[in-house]
C-alpha cells in the first residue's frame, strides 16, 4: 500500500513488530517465539522483488544440510538431505523400489507447486473461476483424493510414509483430510530445501519492517486496537488505548475473528458460531529453553515420530484432549547460529501440537516438558534435563492473550477441501466497504509464506477496486 502511494500506519498490539515471529531475549539468549522453519524461499524472494529488492538486502540465508532429522526410536532416525537425489537414495536404501516411486511423486509435487504459485494462491478467493485453468482441470482428481492415499499407494514403509505426510502438518490438517493437490508441500520440503535466516526467523520480520520504513511506513507498538467505529458503510475511526486514528482504508492483519469482535455486532462477516464450526490447525505447547552447554547428537531441526501419529492426530482433531503420547519437534538453532546464545551454551525450542480450546496451565506445561526430556534421553541417550539453565513455556491460553488467537490456534484454519479458496473467510467486509482482512485465517491459508502472500492478495484487490472503496472528491 505504501508503494502505491498510501500513507501507512501500523498499529501493533504487542511490544515489538513481527506478530508470531517475535523474539524473546533473556539473559543473553535469543529465542524465536513462533515460526522456525524457513521453507518456500521463492515466495520471500518474490515479496522483496516487488520492491526492487532481494532477500539478501535484508537478511542472510543458509541452506541446512541435512535439512532435518526424524527419530522413530532409540538411535533409529532418518536424516533428510539437502538434495532430491540424495533423498531418493535414502528412500531406496530403506525400501528397495521406492526410489522410482518417490521420483515420480516429487515430479508431480513440483508441477502442483508451480500451478499453485502461478495460478492459485495469489487470487483473492472471490470466484470459482479462479480455480479453473487447463492445468487445474487436469488435476481435479487431486482435489478428490487425499494426501494419504497418494503417499501410501506406492510407498509402503511406515517411516517413509510419515516423512512424506509430515509437510502437510504445516497446512494444519490430517493427511487423510487434505486434498492430494497439496502435495506441493513436498516440493517445498525436498525440492526447495530447508533454510535458516541468520538471526532467527525474527530477522525476516525485522527485514520486512525495515523495507516498510524505507517506504515511509510508520510502526506504533503497544498500540492495541480496542474498537473499530463506522459511519454508515465506512470505517470512521480506530480507537486504541492511547488514541483515535482515522483512515481511508483499514486492513487488519490481526486475528480475523478478533477483528470482528471490535465491530458493532451487526457488521460482522461471521458469527461466533461460524468460528466454532471451522476446522482449525492445531495450537501448541511451546518451550523456550536455555542450556548450559552445547547439545550433542541432535541437529538444528529434529522431529520425534517415535509414537503413533494417528492417535495423536485423533487427540488433536477428532476427540480433542491432552495427548497421551504426542509427537514433538525439537529445535536447536544456535547449532547453526551461535550468536543466539552465550559462548558454549545452546538455545532450545520445543513444540508439541495440541488441540485448540484446551484448558492449560503451568502444571500441564511442566508435565509435558518432562515428557519431552524423557523421550529425548530415551531416543538419543542425551540427558538435557540436567543442563537446563532456565525455561519459559507458552500454551493455548498464551496464544489467546498475546495474539487474540481464535480458540488459541497457532497456525490458522486448516486447509481442508471445504476450507480452500472461496470457502475460506473473505478478504473484504460485506457491510463496510473500506475494511479488509489479511493473514492466516483468510486466503490462501496457514503458514508464513501463505500469510505473506495474503498481504499481496488484499493489496492488489484494494488497488483494483479503489474507485469503489475510496471516497470520491
Secondary structure as UniProt FT lines:
FT   TURN            2..5
FT   STRAND          9..11
FT   HELIX           19..21
FT   STRAND          23..26
FT   TURN            27..28
FT   STRAND          29..32
FT   HELIX           41..49
FT   TURN            50..52
FT   HELIX           55..57
FT   STRAND          61..63
FT   STRAND          68..73
FT   TURN            74..75
FT   STRAND          76..80
FT   HELIX           84..94
FT   TURN            96..97
FT   HELIX           98..115
FT   HELIX           116..120
FT   TURN            121..122
FT   HELIX           128..131
FT   HELIX           134..138
FT   TURN            139..140
FT   HELIX           141..144
FT   HELIX           147..152
FT   TURN            153..154
FT   HELIX           158..166
FT   HELIX           167..171
FT   HELIX           175..177
FT   HELIX           180..183
FT   HELIX           184..186
FT   HELIX           187..191
FT   STRAND          195..197
FT   TURN            198..199
FT   HELIX           202..214
FT   TURN            215..216
FT   STRAND          218..220
FT   STRAND          225..231
FT   TURN            232..233
FT   STRAND          234..240
FT   STRAND          244..245
FT   STRAND          250..252
FT   HELIX           256..261
FT   HELIX           265..267
FT   HELIX           272..277
FT   STRAND          283..291
FT   STRAND          301..304
FT   HELIX           309..313
FT   HELIX           314..318
FT   STRAND          328..331
FT   HELIX           333..335
FT   HELIX           338..340
FT   TURN            343..344
FT   STRAND          346..354
FT   TURN            356..357
FT   HELIX           362..380
FT   HELIX           385..387
FT   STRAND          388..394
FT   HELIX           396..403
FT   HELIX           406..408
FT   HELIX           417..419
FT   HELIX           421..423
FT   TURN            433..434
FT   STRAND          435..437
FT   TURN            440..441
FT   HELIX           448..464
FT   HELIX           466..469
//
